[in-house]
Amino acid sequence: MQLQVVLFTLQVSWMRKRDMHILSAGIFMYTSDLRFQVIHPDKSENWTLQIKSPQQRDSGVYECQVSTEPKMSLNYSLNVVGEYRLYYLLV
């Protein structure tokens, strides 16, 4: 899930709508789930919420908020349909 913000003085936050849990504010994370990460390269307009090894319980609506007045936001719907599996091939 990615958002572009042109004004560098604004703060971007990500929230999980199901339980209104604030996941991040700027680059700071407010979740103990280490699978969630915000990616914001220096001098970039892009803010990406990354979920490593997504699970079906991660499905739902996520909101990206920009600290404008009035607040601007975009909702992203995530639907995880399968289970992530990692296999190793030993030779």
N, C-alpha and C positions, 0 to 999 in steps of 0.2 A: 504494500500500500504506500503510495507516494504522493506528496504534495509539493507544489512549487510556491515559494514565497519570495517576492522581489525585494521587499523592504527588509533590510538586515537588522533593524532595531526591534522587530516584532518577535514575540515568543510563540512557538508552536507546541501544542500539547496533544497527546493522544489519549483517548478514553475508550474503555470497553463499555458499550451501552447497556449490556445485559444487567450488570450490577453497578453501573456508574463508577467503575473503578478507574481512577486516573493512573495511566500507565507511565506517562512521562510528562515532563515540562522542560522544554528546551532539550538539552542532551542528558538531563538527569532522570534516572529511572525511579519509579515509585512502586515497583512490584518486585517481589522476591523470586519470581519465576525467571530464571536466567535465560530462558529461551527467547524472551522478548528483548529487542535491542533497537535503539534509534540510530539511524545512520544519517549523518549530516556532514559531508566533507567541507573543509574550510572554504569560505567564500562561495559556497554553492547555494543555489536557491532551493535545492531539493531536500526534503525531509522524508525519510523512509522508515516505516515501522516494519521491522523484520521479525518473523516468528520462526525460530529454528525448530525443525521436526514438528510441524503443526499436527494437532490431534483433532478428532471430531468435536471435542468439548471446546475447542477454540473457535468453532463456527459461530457466527453472529455478526452484529453490526459494530464497527469501530468508528469513532468520530475523531477527526482531526480539527482542532480549534486553533485559530490565529487570534492573538491578543490585540485586535482592533477594537474600536468603539464605534458602533456596536460590534459585538463579537461576530466573526465569520467562522463558519464551520462547514465541513464536508463529511458525509457519511460514506463508509465503505462496507459492503457486505461480503463476508468471507464464508464460504461453504467448503468445508473439508469433507470430501466424499470417501476417502480411503485412509488407510493407516500407513504411516511412514515406516519403512523397514530398511535397515542397513545390513547388507550381506558382505561378508568377507570371503574371498576365494584364496585358499591356501594352496600353493603349488609346491 
